[in-house]
Amino acid sequence: MTSAKYDVLGIGNAIFDVLVQTDDGFLTGHGMTKGGMALIDEARAASIYRDMGPATEMSGGSAANTIVGIANLGARAAYVGKIKDDQIGRLYAHDIRAAGVAFETAPAPGGPATGCSYILVTPDGERTMNTYLGAAQDLTPADIDEAQVAASAILYLEGYLWDPASAKEAFVKASTIAHGAGRQVALTMSDSFCVDRYRDEFLGLMRNGTADLIFANEAELRSLYQTPDFDSALTQLRNDVKLGIVTRSEKGCVVASSEGVISVPAFPIQKLVDTTGAGDLFAAGFLFGLVRGAGYEKAGMLGGLAAAEVIQHIGARPQTSLKELAQKHGLPV
Amino acid sequence: MTSAKYDVLGIGNAIFDVLVQTDDGFLTGHGMTKGGMALIDEARAASIYRDMGPATEMSGGSAANTIVGIANLGARAAYVGKIKDDQIGRLYAHDIRAAGVAFETAPAPGGPATGCSYILVTPDGERTMNTYLGAAQDLTPADIDEAQVAASAILYLEGYLWDPASAKEAFVKASTIAHGAGRQVALTMSDSFCVDRYRDEFLGLMRNGTADLIFANEAELRSLYQTPDFDSALTQLRNDVKLGIVTRSEKGCVVASSEGVISVPAFPIQKLVDTTGAGDLFAAGFLFGLVRGAGYEKAGMLGGLAAAEVIQHIGARPQTSLKELAQKHGLPV
C-alpha cells in the first residue's frame, strides 16, 4: 500500500440546499414526515417550492458536507458527485472547491438539473428534507477514478447512494477498488427511511466486510435491527462491523469496536437553530480524528465539536474555521 | 386621488447575493474599497468568485430588500426589477413572491444572466459588495406599469437605478406617473460612491421636487454635500427636501422635516454579524411606520428594529417575522 494522496474521498449525491424556516403546520399540510429525507420528483418539487417561504441557498449533500468539514479541519479531501453544468451546478462546484476539496467529477452537459433539496426547518431546529435528485442520479461507475480511490486512505460513502441505481454501481466499484488497495471503507446509514429501503443490503455490506466503519444515528440503528432496544441493537452492530459509531444527538455518541464501547458526551451549544448537517459534520470530525490518529475518544469529541458548530446556524456547511475551533478547545488538529 | 392598492411600490436593480465571510486581506488583495458597492463586469465577477470561499446565497437588491421588509411587517408591497429567466432568476422570483410581494416584471428571455452581487463580510460585520448588474441593466420604461405606480401610495426608488441608463429612464417615468397621481416619491442615496457618480442629478431630483423623501446614511449625506460636517450637511438637506432621514449606524437616525429635527436611538443588538441590508431594512421599517401613520419617532424606531434584525445574521433579508418582533416591542403594526 502506497502512502495516500487524500485522507478521505467521499462519494455522494451532490445536492444544492434550499432552506426555509417554517412551522410544523407546513409539514403536516404537505404530508411530510418530520426529520426524514423524502425523495421527490420534479412536479412535487415545484409544488413544495411554490408554497415555501423565502429561502436561503447553499451547497449541501450529505457526504459532500462531511468532506467539506474534513477539509475545513485541515485534512486532504476529495469528493465525487454528479452535478449538471447549469447555474446551480456552478455554484455547487465553486463552493466545494473553495472549501479546499478536490472535485473533478465531470458535470452532466444535459439531462436533469443539478439536484436540490427543499429543507424545512421547524422552530425546534429539526430539518425535514425533500430531495429532487436531478443530475445526481446520473452518477455512474465511469465517474469513479480508480487511481484516486486507490490513493485515498478512507473511502466515505453515503447510504443515499443506494437510491439511484447507477450510483449504487459506482459505490460498489469504488469500495472494491479501495479494498483492493488496502484502504478503509466507511458508510453512513444516512436516514432511517433509507435504512428501511435497503436494510438487507446495508447489513450485507457490513457482514461481507465491504464497510469497515459504520456511522448511524439512533433511529437508523433501530431501523437497521428493527428493534426499539438500543443496547440490543448496539450489540448486534458490534458483531456486524469492525467499527460502529452511533450518534445520539444531545447525548453525544457511542463508539463500538473490538476494544469495547466508549461513550463521548456532546459538545455544549448555546442555541439549536437547524440540525441540517449535524450527522454529516459529526462524521467529518470523527473521520478527521481517525486520520490524525487521535483515538476514538478524541475523534468523537472532534465530531461533537463540528456538529455543534453546524447546528447553531442555518445550513449544513461550516460557517467558521473548525480547525481554529478545535485548537481553541485543545483538540488535536 | 383614489385609494391605494399598494402601500409601497419599490423599483430597483434585482440582484442575487452571494455572501462569504472573509478577512480584510481579501479586500486589499483584490483592490476593493471596504464598505462600498463596486460595479463589476463579468470577467471581474468570475475572477473575484474564483478566489472567494464557500458561499451562502439568497435574493437581495437594495429596494427589493426594503420591499420584502415592508411586506414582512404586514403592508401591501410591490416590486419592479429585471431578472433573466434562468435558474437564479427563478430563485429570485420565488423569494420575493413568497415574501408576499407583488412581482410581475417580465423576466428577460435572453441576454445577460440574472445580476449577482459578490458580498464579502469581514469580521467587523462590514460588507463590501461587488455587483455584476447582468439582466438588471435591461430594466426599461416599458417595465413600468402606469396603473400600478398610480395605485401605490409611496413609490420607493434606489439611487443605484441611476447606473443602468435605461433603468434611469424607468425611474423618471415612474416618478412622473406617481406625482401625476398625487403619490409620494422616496429615494435612497444607496451608496456614497453612487452619490459621487450622480451628485448633481440627485440634488436636482431633490430640488425640483421629484423626491419627496430622502434616505441617506452619514457617508452618503457628507458625499452629497461634499462636507465632513454633519450638521452643515443636515441643514442643507432640510432646505433641499421635504423629509430627510439620515441613518447613523449605532447612533440611530435623524429625521429632518419642516417640523424640525428629531433623533431616534438605534435598536440594541446582541452581536453584529453582517451589515448587509441594514439601510434597506431601516427604510422598510420607516416607510412602514409612515404608511401606518405612526409618526416620525415611531417610524424611526420601526426602522431601527428591522435593521437590528437583519444585521444579526448573514444576508439582507429578514429571517424572522418583523411584525411579531415589532408587536413584542410595543411598536405599531
HADDOCK unambig.tbl for C-alpha pairs under 7 A between the chains (distance, minus, plus):
assign (segid A and resid 52 and name CA) (segid B and resid 98 and name CA) 6.75 0.50 0.50
assign (segid A and resid 53 and name CA) (segid B and resid 95 and name CA) 6.88 0.50 0.50
assign (segid A and resid 53 and name CA) (segid B and resid 98 and name CA) 4.83 0.50 0.50
assign (segid A and resid 53 and name CA) (segid B and resid 99 and name CA) 6.39 0.50 0.50
assign (segid A and resid 54 and name CA) (segid B and resid 95 and name CA) 4.25 0.50 0.50
assign (segid A and resid 54 and name CA) (segid B and resid 96 and name CA) 6.84 0.50 0.50
assign (segid A and resid 54 and name CA) (segid B and resid 98 and name CA) 5.31 0.50 0.50
assign (segid A and resid 54 and name CA) (segid B and resid 99 and name CA) 5.83 0.50 0.50
assign (segid A and resid 55 and name CA) (segid B and resid 58 and name CA) 6.89 0.50 0.50
assign (segid A and resid 55 and name CA) (segid B and resid 95 and name CA) 6.28 0.50 0.50
assign (segid A and resid 56 and name CA) (segid B and resid 57 and name CA) 6.09 0.50 0.50
assign (segid A and resid 56 and name CA) (segid B and resid 58 and name CA) 5.00 0.50 0.50
assign (segid A and resid 57 and name CA) (segid B and resid 56 and name CA) 6.09 0.50 0.50
assign (segid A and resid 57 and name CA) (segid B and resid 57 and name CA) 4.91 0.50 0.50
assign (segid A and resid 57 and name CA) (segid B and resid 58 and name CA) 5.92 0.50 0.50
assign (segid A and resid 58 and name CA) (segid B and resid 55 and name CA) 6.89 0.50 0.50
assign (segid A and resid 58 and name CA) (segid B and resid 56 and name CA) 4.99 0.50 0.50
assign (segid A and resid 58 and name CA) (segid B and resid 57 and name CA) 5.92 0.50 0.50
assign (segid A and resid 87 and name CA) (segid B and resid 87 and name CA) 6.30 0.50 0.50
assign (segid A and resid 95 and name CA) (segid B and resid 53 and name CA) 6.88 0.50 0.50
assign (segid A and resid 95 and name CA) (segid B and resid 54 and name CA) 4.25 0.50 0.50
assign (segid A and resid 95 and name CA) (segid B and resid 55 and name CA) 6.27 0.50 0.50
assign (segid A and resid 96 and name CA) (segid B and resid 54 and name CA) 6.85 0.50 0.50
assign (segid A and resid 98 and name CA) (segid B and resid 52 and name CA) 6.74 0.50 0.50
assign (segid A and resid 98 and name CA) (segid B and resid 53 and name CA) 4.83 0.50 0.50
assign (segid A and resid 98 and name CA) (segid B and resid 54 and name CA) 5.31 0.50 0.50
assign (segid A and resid 99 and name CA) (segid B and resid 53 and name CA) 6.38 0.50 0.50
assign (segid A and resid 99 and name CA) (segid B and resid 54 and name CA) 5.82 0.50 0.50
